[in-house]
Amino acid sequence: MAQHLDGRVLSGDASVSVRDSIRIVSPGHLAFTVTLIALGITGFVTRDFSQMWQPVPKWVPGRTALVFLCAMISLGTGIGIAARRWALAASRVLLVALLIWLVVLRLPNLFYEHPVVLVGWTFGSTAVMVAAAWVLYIRFAHERDSAHPGFLADATGLRIARTLYGLSMIPFGLAHFMYLDATTVLIPDWLPAHVALAYFTGAAFIVAGLAVCVGVLAYPAAALSALQMGLFTLIVWVPRMLTGNVTEFQRGEFVSSCALTAGAWVVAESYRERRSSAGRIAIA
C-alpha cells in the first residue's frame, strides 16, 4: 500500500480518497458526530462517565471498566458514523448500547424513584440520544440495502424512534412548571418576563412532544423543539461558559444541552427525507 501526496491511498488497482472515505450527510449528522467524539474524549480524560451516560447508579458493578467502555463507544462510534465504510456498523453499535442503557438503567426508575419529573427528564435525555442513533442507523441501513434494511430499520423503527423523542419532550416541559424558580434564574437579565418565558418554553416542549407522538405537524414540532434547545444552549450556557466561572454541575448541564441539541437536530432532519430510489425513507 502506498500513499500519494494528494491524499489518495492505493491498494492494488483500486484508489480510495481519504476525503471520500469521510461522509457527513447533514448538519445534524455533523453536530452529532462532533458531540460523540467530544464526549468520548471527555470520558477518557476525566475517567468518569460523560454527560450522555450520567447518572449511573452506585449499584452498577465494574464502574471503572464501564467508564472506559462508554468512552470508547462514544469516541469510536462518533468517528465511525462519519466514515463511509463504518457508518452502518457504528450506528448499530451506538443504538444497541444506548437502548441497553435506556432499558436497564433508565426505564425501571420511572416506577419507583421520585420525583417522577426529574426521573422522566433523565429518561428523556437518554431517549433523545437513542432516537438520534436510531434515525442514523435507519438511514445508513437503507443506503446500504433499501430492499432489506434490517431489523427495526424500517418505517416501524422510525416511528418508534420519533415517538421516543416526542415522549422525551414532555418531562422537559413539565420541569419548567414544577421547578419554575430553578428555570427563571437561568434566564439572562436582558430578556424580559422571565416567568412568562419559562411557562411558554415549557408549554412549547409539551406541545411539540405530543405533536411528534401523534404525527400532527410533527416536522415543525421536532424542528422547533430542536431550535429551542439550541437557543437555550446559546443564550443560557455559552455566555456562562465563556466567563469561566461555572461549577462542575453547570459544566455538565452545558455538555448535556449540547448533546441534546445535536440529537434533536438529527431527529428533526429525518422529516426532511423522502422516499427515493436511493432507499431513503420518511413518514410524513
C-alpha positions as CSV (number, residue, x, y, z in Angstrom):
1,M,0.0,0.0,0.0
2,A,1.4,3.4,-0.9
3,Q,0.1,6.9,-0.1
4,H,0.4,9.8,-2.5
5,L,0.8,13.5,-1.7
6,D,-2.7,14.3,-2.9
7,G,-4.2,12.1,-0.1
8,R,-5.2,9.1,-2.2
9,V,-4.3,5.7,-0.9
10,L,-3.6,2.9,-3.4
11,S,-4.4,-0.6,-2.6
12,G,-3.8,-2.9,-5.6
13,D,-5.5,-1.4,-8.6
14,A,-8.1,0.5,-6.6
15,S,-7.6,4.0,-5.2
16,V,-9.6,5.4,-2.4
17,S,-9.5,9.1,-1.5
18,V,-9.1,9.8,2.2
19,R,-11.5,12.7,1.7
20,D,-14.1,10.4,0.0
21,S,-13.9,7.9,2.9
22,I,-15.5,10.6,5.2
23,R,-19.2,11.3,4.6
24,I,-21.3,13.7,6.5
25,V,-24.9,13.5,5.3
26,S,-26.3,16.6,7.1
27,P,-25.6,19.4,9.5
28,G,-27.3,17.4,12.3
29,H,-25.1,14.4,11.5
30,L,-22.0,16.6,11.8
31,A,-23.1,18.1,15.1
32,F,-23.9,14.6,16.5
33,T,-20.6,13.2,15.3
34,V,-18.6,16.1,16.9
35,T,-20.7,15.7,20.1
36,L,-20.0,11.9,20.4
37,I,-16.2,12.4,19.8
38,A,-16.1,15.2,22.4
39,L,-18.0,13.0,24.9
40,G,-15.7,10.1,24.3
41,I,-12.5,12.2,24.8
42,T,-14.1,13.7,28.0
43,G,-14.7,10.3,29.4
44,F,-11.1,9.2,28.9
45,V,-9.6,12.5,30.2
46,T,-11.8,12.7,33.3
47,R,-12.0,9.0,33.9
48,D,-15.7,9.3,34.6
49,F,-18.9,8.9,32.8
50,S,-19.6,11.7,30.3
51,Q,-22.9,13.5,30.5
52,M,-24.5,11.3,27.9
53,W,-24.3,8.3,30.3
54,Q,-24.9,10.1,33.6
55,P,-26.3,9.5,36.1
56,V,-25.1,5.9,36.9
57,P,-26.4,4.2,40.0
58,K,-23.9,3.2,42.7
59,W,-25.0,-0.4,42.5
60,V,-23.7,-0.8,38.9
61,P,-20.6,-3.1,39.1
62,G,-17.3,-2.6,37.4
63,R,-17.6,1.1,37.2
64,T,-14.0,1.8,36.2
65,A,-14.2,-0.7,33.3
66,L,-17.6,0.6,32.3
67,V,-16.4,4.2,32.3
68,F,-13.8,3.4,29.7
69,L,-16.2,1.2,27.7
70,C,-18.7,4.1,27.5
71,A,-15.9,6.5,26.5
72,M,-14.7,4.0,23.8
73,I,-18.3,3.6,22.5
74,S,-18.8,7.4,22.3
75,L,-15.4,8.1,20.6
76,G,-15.4,5.0,18.4
77,T,-19.0,5.4,17.1
78,G,-18.5,9.2,16.8
79,I,-15.7,8.5,14.4
80,G,-17.4,5.6,12.8
81,I,-20.7,7.3,11.8
82,A,-18.6,9.8,9.8
83,A,-16.8,7.1,7.9
84,R,-18.5,5.8,4.8
85,R,-17.4,2.2,5.3
86,W,-18.2,2.0,9.0
87,A,-21.2,4.3,9.4
88,L,-23.8,1.5,9.5
89,A,-21.9,-0.7,11.9
90,A,-21.1,2.3,14.2
91,S,-24.7,3.5,14.3
92,R,-25.8,0.0,15.1
93,V,-23.4,-0.4,18.0
94,L,-24.4,3.0,19.4
95,L,-28.1,2.2,19.1
96,V,-27.7,-1.1,20.9
97,A,-25.6,0.4,23.7
98,L,-27.9,3.3,24.3
99,L,-31.0,1.0,24.1
100,I,-29.5,-1.2,26.8
101,W,-28.7,1.8,28.9
102,L,-32.3,3.1,28.5
103,V,-34.0,-0.2,29.3
104,V,-31.7,-1.3,32.2
105,L,-30.7,2.0,33.9
106,R,-33.5,4.4,33.0
107,L,-36.8,2.7,32.4
108,P,-37.1,0.9,35.8
109,N,-36.5,4.2,37.7
110,L,-39.8,5.6,36.3
111,F,-41.7,3.1,38.5
112,Y,-40.0,3.6,41.9
113,E,-37.9,6.7,42.0
114,H,-39.1,10.2,42.8
115,P,-39.7,13.0,41.8
116,V,-41.1,11.5,38.7
117,V,-40.5,14.6,36.6
118,L,-36.7,14.5,37.3
119,V,-36.6,10.8,36.6
120,G,-38.5,11.4,33.4
121,W,-36.0,14.1,32.5
122,T,-33.1,11.6,32.9
123,F,-35.0,9.0,30.9
124,G,-35.8,11.6,28.2
125,S,-32.2,12.7,27.9
126,T,-31.1,9.2,27.1
127,A,-34.1,8.6,24.9
128,V,-33.2,11.6,22.7
129,M,-29.8,10.1,22.1
130,V,-31.4,6.7,21.3
131,A,-33.8,8.4,18.9
132,A,-30.9,10.1,17.1
133,A,-28.8,7.0,16.9
134,W,-31.8,5.1,15.6
135,V,-32.6,7.6,12.9
136,L,-29.0,7.5,11.6
137,Y,-29.0,3.6,11.8
138,I,-32.1,3.6,9.6
139,R,-30.7,6.0,7.1
140,F,-27.4,4.1,6.7
141,A,-29.2,0.7,6.6
142,H,-31.4,1.9,3.7
143,E,-28.4,3.4,1.9
144,R,-26.7,0.0,2.1
145,D,-29.7,-2.1,1.1
146,S,-33.0,-0.5,0.7
147,A,-34.8,-3.8,-0.1
148,H,-33.6,-5.5,3.1
149,P,-32.6,-2.7,5.6
150,G,-32.5,-5.0,8.6
151,F,-34.3,-5.4,11.9
152,L,-36.2,-2.2,13.0
153,A,-34.6,-0.2,10.2
154,D,-38.0,0.2,8.5
155,A,-40.9,2.6,8.9
156,T,-41.9,1.0,12.2
157,G,-38.4,1.6,13.6
158,L,-38.6,5.2,12.5
159,R,-42.0,5.7,14.2
160,I,-40.6,4.3,17.4
161,A,-37.5,6.5,17.3
162,R,-39.6,9.6,16.7
163,T,-42.1,8.6,19.4
164,L,-39.3,8.2,21.9
165,Y,-38.2,11.7,21.0
166,G,-41.7,13.1,21.4
167,L,-42.1,11.4,24.8
168,S,-38.8,12.9,25.9
169,M,-40.1,16.4,25.3
170,I,-42.9,16.1,27.8
171,P,-40.8,15.9,31.1
172,F,-38.6,18.6,29.7
173,G,-41.6,20.8,29.5
174,L,-43.1,19.8,32.8
175,A,-39.9,20.6,34.6
176,H,-40.3,24.2,33.6
177,F,-43.6,24.4,35.5
178,M,-42.6,22.3,38.5
179,Y,-39.2,23.9,39.0
180,L,-40.1,27.4,38.0
181,D,-37.6,29.1,40.3
182,A,-34.7,27.0,39.0
183,T,-35.7,27.7,35.4
184,T,-36.2,31.5,35.7
185,V,-32.8,32.0,37.5
186,L,-31.1,30.7,34.3
187,I,-32.7,33.2,32.0
188,P,-30.4,36.2,31.2
189,D,-31.4,39.5,32.8
190,W,-31.7,41.2,29.4
191,L,-34.6,39.0,28.5
192,P,-38.0,40.3,29.8
193,A,-40.8,38.4,31.5
194,H,-38.8,35.6,33.0
195,V,-41.8,33.7,34.4
196,A,-43.9,34.0,31.3
197,L,-40.9,32.9,29.2
198,A,-40.4,29.9,31.4
199,Y,-44.1,28.9,31.1
200,F,-44.0,29.5,27.3
201,T,-40.9,27.3,26.7
202,G,-42.2,24.6,29.0
203,A,-45.6,24.5,27.2
204,A,-43.8,24.6,23.8
205,F,-41.8,21.4,24.8
206,I,-45.0,19.6,25.8
207,V,-47.0,20.6,22.7
208,A,-44.1,19.7,20.5
209,G,-43.7,16.3,22.1
210,L,-47.4,15.5,21.8
211,A,-47.3,16.6,18.1
212,V,-44.4,14.3,17.3
213,C,-46.1,11.4,19.1
214,V,-49.4,11.7,17.3
215,G,-47.8,12.8,14.0
216,V,-49.7,16.1,13.6
217,L,-47.4,18.9,12.4
218,A,-44.6,16.6,13.6
219,Y,-41.9,18.1,11.4
220,P,-42.3,21.7,12.6
221,A,-42.7,20.5,16.1
222,A,-39.5,18.5,16.0
223,A,-37.6,21.3,14.3
224,L,-38.8,24.0,16.7
225,S,-38.1,21.9,19.8
226,A,-34.5,21.3,18.4
227,L,-34.3,25.1,17.8
228,Q,-35.5,25.8,21.3
229,M,-32.8,23.6,22.8
230,G,-30.2,25.1,20.6
231,L,-31.2,28.7,21.6
232,F,-31.2,27.6,25.3
233,T,-27.6,26.4,24.8
234,L,-26.6,29.5,23.0
235,I,-28.3,32.1,25.2
236,V,-28.0,30.5,28.7
237,W,-25.0,28.2,28.8
238,V,-22.5,29.6,26.2
239,P,-22.2,33.0,28.0
240,R,-21.7,31.3,31.4
241,M,-19.0,29.0,30.0
242,L,-17.2,32.0,28.4
243,T,-17.0,33.6,31.8
244,G,-15.2,30.6,33.2
245,N,-17.0,31.0,36.5
246,V,-19.0,27.8,36.4
247,T,-19.5,24.8,38.7
248,E,-19.0,21.2,37.7
249,F,-22.8,20.8,37.7
250,Q,-23.2,23.8,35.3
251,R,-20.4,22.5,33.1
252,G,-22.3,19.2,32.9
253,E,-25.5,20.9,32.1
254,F,-23.8,22.8,29.2
255,V,-22.5,19.5,27.8
256,S,-25.9,17.8,28.2
257,S,-27.6,20.7,26.4
258,C,-25.2,20.5,23.5
259,A,-25.7,16.7,23.2
260,L,-29.5,17.0,23.4
261,T,-29.4,19.8,20.7
262,A,-27.4,17.6,18.4
263,G,-29.6,14.6,19.0
264,A,-32.8,16.7,18.4
265,W,-31.3,18.1,15.2
266,V,-30.8,14.6,13.8
267,V,-34.4,13.6,14.6
268,A,-35.8,16.8,13.1
269,E,-33.8,16.2,9.9
270,S,-35.4,12.8,9.5
271,Y,-38.7,14.5,8.5
272,R,-37.0,16.1,5.5
273,E,-36.2,12.8,3.9
274,R,-38.4,11.5,1.1
275,R,-38.7,8.1,-0.5
276,S,-36.3,7.8,-3.4
277,S,-34.5,5.2,-5.4
278,A,-31.6,5.6,-3.0
279,G,-33.7,4.0,-0.3
280,R,-34.3,7.0,1.9
281,I,-37.5,6.7,3.9
282,A,-39.7,9.1,5.8
283,I,-43.1,9.2,7.4
284,A,-45.0,12.4,6.9
